[in-house]
Amino acid sequence: MKIYSNFSLRGISFLTIAMVALGIGVFAATLLIAITPVQAAKYTMTISHIYPEDFLSNEVAPSMERFRQVVEAATNGDIEVKVFGAGSLGSEVETGKACQGGKTIQSTNMSSGAMSSFYRNYQLVTTPFLFPNYKTAWTFFDSQYFADFMRGMVKESGLRYLGTFDDGGGYVAFTNNKRLIKTVEDIKGLRIRVEENPAHITAMKALGASATPLPWGEVQTALATGLADGQFNAPGVNDAFKLADVTKYTTWSGHIYNTVTWVVSEKWFQTLPEEYKKIIIRAAREAVTMGHGVATNISVIGWVNSCKKFKECYILPDSEKVKMRDITRPAFKKWITTDFGIDAALVDEFWSQVDAIHKQLESEWMDRYLK
């Protein structure tokens, strides 16, 4: 018994000593952390966007978060990425102007209307029925041609192109109170609310509708009071803003492909070491690819919900899209060359590049999966 007691006592003594030593070690480590200053980031990249800051209602917020994760990890915290959503830093145009200087805001996201005010050639992206499918759109925006096309923005505005998101899901859908749109004849005579964008006004007039430019904040009231018969936005937007409460019919027409362009200040970008520039480019490509999936998911869910909530829903067939394209394209080209001042040769080149990419994808798919 005595031997056992002594052994137990020695064990307790050893355990006590070990615990004291461990406590001293933890205290020392804690003290060291407390007195050691956290290394400050060498660069700050403040990014602005106007979309909600949650990760389920839009594609921009989660994509910016992924970008932040990748950049901060790859630079070991040398670049601190700060993302501000919900328009907290100002409107798209305001943040675009701030981004040009690169001091308070280093990067921002802008929809097509705002983007065109910084880079006029971008208005070509608002061409009616530009893309036959999502894959063609994504491949075009990631193409060498489009990268070269957007490179002109650096000289014109001091903004560098990082990527294109599908605003609200890209393809838009009509909603209206009068009738279900199944053919071009069904559009005639409708008062359609549009963004204050001449390209959208031109397309609606060509289809025989009366274009009613209104700011977004007035849309629901205009539809409820009859000031406008209808409007168009991506299905996810139509669903999120409960437009089924003020309109009865919806048609997924895809006549406009809404985009969000992500840019970075060229002045700020050029202050970075070469390796950090590469990290930003790599991270941006990953974030944009992720955004495509999020956006299409939101759009499909929005459409499914629309078909439950609207009185009737309809997806426009390709044959009818071709008819509408053949009506709207000439009107758009006349407007963008005559009134907006874009060279006709550039318009033709832009359209032919989209067509070439579509044909190339079709050929690859058939060779790869049909044979």
C-alpha positions in Angstrom: 0.0 0.0 0.0 2.8 2.3 0.9 4.5 1.7 -2.4 1.3 2.4 -4.3 0.7 5.6 -2.3 4.2 6.9 -3.1 3.8 6.0 -6.8 0.5 7.9 -6.9 2.0 10.9 -5.2 4.9 11.0 -7.6 2.4 10.8 -10.5 0.3 13.6 -9.2 3.4 15.7 -8.7 4.5 15.1 -12.3 1.1 16.0 -13.6 1.0 19.1 -11.6 4.4 20.2 -12.8 3.4 19.5 -16.4 0.2 21.5 -16.0 2.1 24.5 -14.5 4.6 24.3 -17.3 1.9 24.2 -19.9 0.1 27.1 -18.3 3.3 29.2 -18.3 3.8 28.3 -22.0 0.2 29.3 -22.9 0.6 32.6 -21.0 3.9 33.3 -22.7 2.4 32.6 -26.1 -0.6 34.8 -25.3 1.7 37.6 -24.1 3.8 37.3 -27.2 0.7 37.6 -29.5 -0.5 40.5 -27.5 2.7 42.5 -27.8 3.5 41.5 -31.4 1.8 43.9 -33.9 -0.4 42.4 -36.6 1.3 43.0 -40.0 -0.7 45.6 -41.9 -1.6 45.0 -45.5 0.6 46.7 -48.1 -2.4 47.3 -50.4 -6.1 47.8 -50.0 -8.6 46.9 -52.7 -12.0 48.4 -52.0 -14.7 46.9 -54.2 -18.2 48.4 -54.7 -21.4 47.0 -56.0 -25.1 47.9 -55.8 -26.5 44.4 -55.1 -27.7 43.0 -51.8 -24.9 41.8 -49.6 -26.5 38.4 -49.0 -25.2 35.4 -51.0 -28.5 34.0 -52.2 -30.3 36.8 -54.1 -27.5 37.8 -56.6 -24.3 36.5 -58.2 -22.1 39.5 -57.5 -21.9 39.3 -53.7 -20.8 35.7 -53.4 -18.4 36.1 -56.3 -16.7 39.1 -54.7 -16.4 37.1 -51.4 -14.7 34.3 -53.3 -12.4 36.8 -54.9 -11.5 38.2 -51.5 -10.7 34.8 -50.1 -8.4 33.8 -53.0 -6.5 37.2 -53.2 -5.9 37.5 -49.4 -4.7 33.9 -49.1 -2.5 34.1 -52.2 -0.8 37.3 -51.1 -0.6 36.2 -47.4 -2.6 39.3 -46.5 -0.5 41.8 -48.4 -3.6 42.8 -50.3 -6.6 43.4 -48.1 -9.9 43.2 -50.1 -12.9 45.1 -48.7 -16.3 44.6 -50.4 -19.1 47.1 -50.0 -22.5 46.2 -51.4 -26.0 47.6 -51.6 -24.8 50.8 -53.1 -23.3 51.9 -49.8 -20.4 53.7 -51.5 -22.7 55.4 -54.1 -24.3 54.8 -57.4 -22.6 52.9 -60.2 -21.6 56.1 -62.0 -20.3 57.6 -58.8 -18.2 54.6 -57.9 -17.0 54.3 -61.4 -15.7 57.9 -61.3 -14.0 57.2 -57.9 -12.5 54.0 -59.3 -10.9 56.0 -62.1 -8.8 57.8 -59.5 -8.1 54.6 -57.6 -7.7 56.3 -54.2 -10.9 55.6 -52.3 -12.3 52.9 -54.5 -10.1 50.5 -56.5 -12.7 48.4 -58.1 -16.4 48.4 -59.0 -19.2 46.6 -60.8 -21.5 48.4 -63.3 -24.6 47.5 -65.3 -24.6 48.0 -69.1 -26.1 51.5 -69.0 -23.6 52.9 -66.5 -20.8 51.0 -68.3 -21.6 52.7 -71.6 -21.1 56.1 -70.0 -17.4 55.2 -69.3 -16.8 53.2 -72.5 -19.1 54.0 -75.4 -18.4 50.9 -77.4 -19.8 48.8 -74.6 -23.3 49.8 -75.8 -22.9 47.0 -78.4 -23.5 44.5 -75.7 -27.2 45.7 -75.5 -27.8 44.4 -79.1 -31.2 42.6 -79.1 -31.0 38.8 -79.3 -27.2 38.9 -79.2 -26.6 35.5 -77.7 -28.5 32.3 -78.7 -27.5 30.6 -75.4 -25.7 31.0 -72.1 -22.6 29.1 -73.2 -22.1 31.4 -76.2 -22.4 34.4 -74.0 -19.9 33.2 -71.5 -17.4 32.0 -74.1 -17.7 35.4 -75.9 -17.1 37.4 -72.7 -14.0 35.2 -72.0 -12.7 35.3 -75.5 -9.5 37.0 -76.8 -11.7 39.2 -79.0 -13.7 40.6 -76.2 -10.5 41.1 -74.0 -9.0 43.1 -76.9 -12.3 45.0 -77.3 -12.4 46.0 -73.7 -8.7 46.9 -73.6 -9.7 50.2 -75.3 -11.5 51.1 -72.1 -8.2 51.6 -70.3 -7.2 54.5 -72.6 -10.8 55.9 -72.7 -11.6 55.8 -69.0 -8.6 54.6 -67.0 -10.5 51.4 -66.0 -9.3 47.9 -66.6 -11.7 45.0 -67.5 -11.8 42.1 -65.0 -14.9 40.2 -66.2 -18.6 40.1 -67.0 -21.4 38.8 -64.8 -24.9 37.9 -65.9 -27.0 40.7 -64.3 -29.8 38.9 -62.5 -29.3 35.9 -64.7 -28.7 37.6 -68.1 -31.7 36.9 -70.2 -34.8 39.0 -69.5 -38.5 38.1 -69.4 -41.5 40.4 -70.1 -44.2 40.8 -67.6 -47.4 42.7 -68.5 -51.1 43.1 -67.6 -52.7 42.9 -71.1 -52.0 39.5 -72.6 -49.5 36.7 -72.8 -46.7 37.5 -75.3 -46.3 34.5 -77.7 -45.6 36.3 -81.0 -44.3 39.7 -82.1 -47.9 40.7 -82.8 -48.7 40.4 -79.1 -46.1 43.1 -78.2 -47.7 45.8 -80.5 -49.4 48.5 -78.7 -48.2 47.6 -75.2 -46.7 50.4 -73.0 -43.5 48.8 -71.8 -41.4 50.3 -69.1 -37.7 50.4 -70.0 -34.5 51.6 -68.4 -33.5 55.1 -69.4 -31.4 53.5 -72.1 -31.9 54.5 -75.8 -31.0 51.0 -76.9 -33.9 49.4 -75.1 -36.2 52.2 -76.3 -35.2 51.5 -79.9 -35.8 47.8 -79.6 -39.3 48.2 -78.1 -40.3 50.8 -80.7 -39.2 48.4 -83.5 -41.4 45.7 -82.0 -44.4 48.1 -82.1 -44.5 48.8 -78.3 -44.6 52.2 -76.7 -41.4 52.5 -74.6 -41.9 54.2 -71.3 -38.6 55.2 -69.6 -38.9 55.1 -65.8 -36.4 54.7 -62.9 -36.6 51.4 -61.1 -38.2 52.9 -58.0 -41.3 53.9 -59.9 -41.9 50.5 -61.7 -44.3 48.8 -59.4 -46.5 52.0 -59.0 -46.5 52.5 -62.8 -47.6 48.9 -63.4 -50.3 49.0 -60.6 -51.8 52.3 -61.9 -51.6 51.4 -65.6 -49.0 54.1 -66.5 -47.2 51.1 -68.0 -48.6 47.8 -69.2 -45.5 45.8 -68.6 -41.7 45.7 -68.2 -38.8 43.3 -68.6 -36.2 42.0 -66.3 -34.5 38.7 -65.5 -36.9 36.1 -64.0 -35.1 36.2 -60.7 -35.6 40.0 -60.5 -39.3 39.7 -61.4 -39.8 37.1 -58.7 -37.7 38.9 -56.0 -39.6 42.2 -56.5 -43.0 40.4 -56.6 -44.0 41.8 -60.0 -46.6 39.0 -60.1 -48.6 41.2 -57.7 -48.9 44.0 -60.3 -48.8 42.1 -63.6 -50.5 38.9 -64.8 -48.5 37.5 -67.7 -44.8 36.7 -68.1 -42.8 35.5 -71.2 -39.1 34.6 -71.0 -38.1 36.2 -74.3 -34.4 36.7 -73.8 -34.4 39.7 -76.1 -31.8 41.5 -74.0 -28.9 40.0 -72.1 -28.2 42.1 -69.1 -24.7 42.3 -67.8 -22.6 43.6 -65.0 -19.1 44.6 -65.9 -16.4 44.3 -63.2 -13.5 46.8 -63.5 -10.4 47.8 -61.6 -8.6 51.2 -61.5 -5.7 51.1 -63.9 -3.7 53.6 -61.8 -4.0 51.4 -58.7 -3.4 48.2 -60.6 -0.1 49.4 -62.0 1.2 50.1 -58.4 1.1 46.3 -57.7 4.0 44.0 -58.1 3.8 41.8 -61.2 3.0 38.6 -59.2 0.1 40.4 -57.4 -1.3 41.5 -60.7 -1.3 37.9 -61.8 -3.0 36.8 -58.6 -5.8 39.3 -59.1 -6.4 38.1 -62.7 -6.5 34.5 -61.7 -8.8 35.2 -58.8 -11.1 37.3 -61.0 -11.4 34.5 -63.6 -12.4 32.0 -60.8 -14.9 34.5 -59.3 -16.6 35.2 -62.7 -16.9 31.5 -63.5 -18.5 30.9 -60.1 -20.9 33.9 -60.7 -22.2 32.4 -64.0 -23.5 29.3 -62.1 -25.0 31.4 -59.3 -26.8 33.7 -61.8 -28.3 31.0 -63.9 -29.5 29.2 -60.8 -31.2 32.3 -59.6 -32.8 32.8 -63.0 -34.2 29.2 -63.2 -35.6 29.4 -59.7 -37.1 32.8 -60.5 -38.8 31.3 -63.6 -40.2 28.3 -61.8 -41.6 30.6 -59.1 -43.0 33.0 -61.8 -44.9 30.1 -63.4 -46.5 29.5 -60.0 -47.4 33.1 -59.3 -48.3 34.7 -62.6 -51.6 33.9 -64.3 -49.8 32.5 -67.3 -46.1 32.0 -68.2 -44.5 31.2 -71.6 -41.0 30.6 -73.0 -40.5 32.2 -76.4 -39.5 29.6 -79.0 -36.4 30.0 -81.1 -38.4 30.5 -84.3 -40.2 33.6 -82.8 -36.9 34.9 -81.4 -35.5 34.9 -84.9 -38.5 36.9 -86.2 -38.0 39.5 -83.4 -34.3 39.6 -84.0 -34.8 40.3 -87.7 -37.0 43.2 -86.8 -35.0 44.7 -84.0 -31.4 44.3 -85.3 -31.8 46.8 -88.3 -33.4 49.4 -86.0 -30.7 48.9 -83.4 -27.9 49.2 -86.0 -29.4 52.4 -87.4 -29.6 53.9 -84.0 -26.2 52.9 -82.7 -24.4 54.1 -85.9 -26.4 57.3 -86.6 -27.4 58.5 -83.2 -24.8 57.0 -80.9 -21.9 57.3 -83.3 -20.5 53.7 -83.3 -18.8 52.8 -86.6 -20.9 50.4 -88.7 -17.8 48.2 -89.4 -17.3 47.7 -85.7 -21.0 46.7 -85.2 -20.7 44.1 -88.0 -17.4 42.8 -86.6 -18.8 42.5 -83.1 -21.9 40.6 -84.3 -19.8 38.3 -86.5 -17.5 37.3 -83.6 -20.6 36.2 -81.6 -21.8 34.2 -84.5 -18.4 32.6 -85.1 -18.1 31.6 -81.4 -21.6 30.1 -81.5 -20.8 28.1 -84.7 -17.5 26.9 -83.2 -19.2 25.7 -80.0 -21.9 23.9 -82.0 -19.3 22.2 -84.1 -17.2 21.1 -81.1 -20.3 19.8 -79.3 -21.5 17.7 -82.2 -18.0 16.3 -82.9 -17.4 15.5 -79.3 -20.8 14.2 -78.1 -22.9 13.2 -81.1 -20.5 10.9 -82.9 
